[in-house]
Amino acid sequence: MKKQNIGPYFYVSLLVLAGFVTVGAGCTTQEELIQESDISDSQVTEQSMYSFPGVLDDSQIENKIVRIETENGDIVFELFADTAPKTVSNFVYLANQGYFNGLTFHRRVEDFVIQGGDPMGNGMGGPGYKFEDELNDEYQYDRGIVAMANSGPDTNGSQFFIMLADNPLPKAYSIFGRVLEGMEVVDEIGIGDVMTKVTIESIDGSNEAEGEDGAEVEGDTGASVAK
């Protein structure tokens, strides 16, 4: 895998708040959350080659699915554009730029989640910007749900996780999709497994990818899963 080069500009913050734990290696509590943080907004802006797209046109985000190709098979998940239009727009934008291609799943916690979307591969990378949460009661953190990693309110970037099992997590992570095909692949994903290609497709199967595959990432924050 070609290593993405963005430099050591961003760091994970480890926090313990009211019964749930933020990112951290070696943490072993009942609930695993996803966190990300950066050093300063000025550094994020200066180093980033990406910018938050806002909410894309309906034609770009509605009735779309994501296909993550791995060596073990494909993972396909639907996108919840109706309840998380900003989050879906962000994922579609980054995928169409080739941002995720070649990145790894850098964290796995048995019976909880797998996590990826970090260009640094260590839980400390991101696209160079943050955007707001989209939280609602439409979906729960059930097996197969796809949601955003964060380091607190309104700190979403590019790292995401897929639930391996149902979990009563607090409503603090923006849910934006659900696996339709390939949960057996999700179950076998290990730390370091590569997303060889991530594409956006219409439900009819046509490829919606735009932009340049393999775009080099220079950016900000990271997120990771702790238990």
N, C-alpha and C positions, 0 to 999 in steps of 0.2 A: 504494500500500500504506500502511495506517495504521501509523505508526511506533510501536513499543512503547517506553514511557517507563519505564526503570528506573534511570537515573542512572549516573554514572561511578564505580561503587563497586568494580569488579573489573577485574583486569588479567591479561594473559597472561604466563606465565613462560617465558623462553627458556632451554633447557638443552641441553647436548650430553653424552650419556652413552654410553660404551662402544660406539661405532660407530653409534648412532642419534640422531636429532636431534629435539628437541621443537619446539613451535610457534614460528613466526617468519616474518615476511614476508621474501622475498628469499633464504631459505636454499635451497641447492641441493646436497643430498647424495643418495645413492642411495635411502635409505629415508625415507619421509614418515610422521611420526607425529602423533598428535592429542593436544593437551595442554590443560589448563585449570587455573587456580588462582584463589584469592580473597585478600582482604586479611585478614579475620579471621572466625572462626566467629560472633562476636557480631554483626557487621554483617550476615552472611548471614541469621542468624535474625531479626534485627530488620526487615530489608527485604523478606523473602520473604512471598508470599501463598500459597505452596504448601508441602506437607510430603511427605516420602517416604512412599508408601502401604504399604510392606512388600510381602509377597507376597499378591496378591489371590486370591480364590476361583478354583478351577479353571474354573468356568463363565465367568469373565470373561477368562481368558487362554488357555485351550486352544482349539485349532481356530479361531484368529482370524487375520485378515490385516489389513494396513494398506493404505489407499489414499491416496496423495498426489496431489492434483489440482494440475496446473500448466497454464499457458497452452499448453504444447506437448503436453499429453496426461497420462495418468495413469501413476503408478508404483505397482505393487502388490507387496507383499512379505509372505511368510509369517513367522510369529513362532515362535521356538524356545522355547516355554514349558517344555519338558522339561529343557533344558540351561541355560536362563537365566531362571528364574522371576522373580527380582527385577528384572532389566533389562526384561523384557517387561512386568511389572506397572507399572513406572515409565513406560514409553512409553505403555501403554494409559491409565493415569491421566492423564497430561499431555494426550494426544490428546483424551480425553473431556472435559477442561476447556477445550478450544479453544486450548490453549497454542501449538500450532504454526501455527495458521491465520494466514496473512499474513506468516509469517517467510520468510526467504530462504535460498538456498544461498549462503553468503558466501565460499566458497572452492572452487576447482577446480584440480587438478593433473593435467595430461594423463597418461594411462596409469597413473594411480594412484588418486585418489579425488575424489569431490565431497563436500562437508560442509555441514551445516545444523543447525538446531535452536537457534540463538542469538538470543534476543530483542533483543540489541543490534545484531546484524548485522555485527559486526566481530571475532568470535572471543573476546569477553570477557564474554558473558552466560550466564546459566543460571537454574535454577528457585529457587535459594536454599538448596540442600542438596546433599550428596554421599552416594553410597552405594557399597557394596562391589563389587569386580570379581567376575565369574563366568567363570572361565577353565577351559577343558578342551581336549582334543585331538579332540573330535568333528568340528569343522569347521576349515578353513584359511581364510586371507585370499584367497579366490578371487574372480574377477569376479562381481559381483552380491551378494556378502556385505554385510550391514549390521552395523555394530559401533559401540560407544560411543567417543567422544573422552574423553581424560583428561589429567591433568597428572602422573600417577604412580599408584601403587597406591591403589585404593579412593577415587578422586576423580571418579566418574561423576556427571553431572548431566542435561543435556538434549541436548547436542550429539552428533550421530551422523554417520557417514560411510558411503558406499556405494562399494565397490571397483569401479573401472573396468577393472582387469586383475588377474590373479593376481600376488601379491606375497608373498615369504617374510618377512613381518613377524614380529617376536618375539611370543610369546603374551602380550601385555600389554594387549589391548583386547577387551572383552567382546563376543563375537559373539552377536547375538540374532535375526537374521533373514536372509532371502535373497530377492532379487527373483524374482518369478514372471512378471510381465508388465511391459513398459515399459522394458526395457533400452535400447531405441532412444531413449526419452525421456531416460533417465539420460545416455546418450552425448552428448546435445545440451544438457544443462543447463549454463548459464553462471553466472558470478558475478553475483549480484543477482536471479536468477530466483526467482519467488515460489512458495511452497507456498500456493496459494489456500485449500485446505482439506485437512485430514488427518483421516481417520475410521478407526475400527476396525469391521471387518465380520466376521461369521461366515463360515466357508468356504462356506456355502450362499448367501451374498450379502446377508444381512440386515444392516442398520446397527446397530451396538451403541453408538453414541455417546451419552454422557450429559453432563450439565453444560451450561455456557453457552459458545456459540461466541464466539471472539474475546476470551476473558478477558485482561485486561491483566496483563502480567508485571512484577513487581517482584522482582528477585532477584539472584543471585550470579554465579557463575563463568562462564567461557567456555572454548571449546576451538577449536582450528584446526589445519589440516593444514600441515605444512612438508615440504620435500623435502631 
